[in-house]
Amino acid sequence: MSALSYLDSIILGIVEGVTEYLPVSSTGHLTIAEKMLGLPIDDPAITSFTAVIQLGAILATLIYFWDKIKTMFLAWVAGLRDPKAREHENYSLAWAVIVGSIPVVVAALLFKDLIKGPLRSLWVVAGALVLWSIVIWAGERYHARLVAAGQDRPEGSRVTVKDGVIIGLMQCFSLVPGVSRSGTTITAGLFRGLDRVTATELSFFMAIPALVGAGLYELKDVNTSVVGLGQLAVGTIVSFVVAYASIAWLLKFVKNNSLMFFVSWRVLVGAAVLVALAAGWMSAT
């Protein structure tokens, strides 16, 4: 009998869908939620469940941005054949996504045992939630100074391959549960002078290869005696529906708001978990 019920899969699907693209760490929140549900957070079958249901969020991204993704792909193909086509902004954007996706894949393979082992501790999750909030805060402050000095890049400005490399390297920190993949990429974009909407959209695009790769890689660890195929399907579907709504909301939010709301949320959740761990109300694994 599966250790993960359909109610568990619905709850985790909602958590995944809501948090995947918000700069609050979906892995961190999923780990906390799994612990509160009484699930073994260090069980490979449970960690693979959280990775696989991310495919639902990725499908939401593909559908939401399908026209943009198709245009970007066609511009990239055209640029490979015609030097003049390389002047199109979508050609450089495509390359930024491609090269920016490589570092996190390499890092994930090199440190997979660490990521799936010691880093699954709630001490790590809570600490990362609090500490990475400082980086997001610093990114917002730096971006605000650029805007005040008129040194920021205009909204919708061309994303370069250099942007992709730097943001991709920053994305490697997201392999630590609690840091946040979107938190690293959007913040790196702000440090590069990109506006929040452009940085957020780039974060969405860079999520596609990273999360698809992680989800497919973890399929081999799916254990139907722990996580049933029905529960896996339900979690993925719920993740898709909720993530689609989350994407639409976040794009509207960042157009007129900073990331400071998420900084406050991260610190609040991280501090609460640290208190619970220190008081012995919750175990770290």
Salt bridges, closest charged atoms under 4 A:
GLU34 OE1 - ARG120 NH2 3.52
GLU140 OE1 - ARG196 NH2 2.75
GLU155 OE2 - LYS255 NZ 3.22
ASP163 OD2 - ARG153 NH2 2.67
ASP163 OD1 - ARG192 NE 2.69
GLU218 OE1 - LYS116 NZ 3.37
ASP221 OD2 - LYS116 NZ 2.80
ASP221 OD2 - LYS220 NZ 3.13
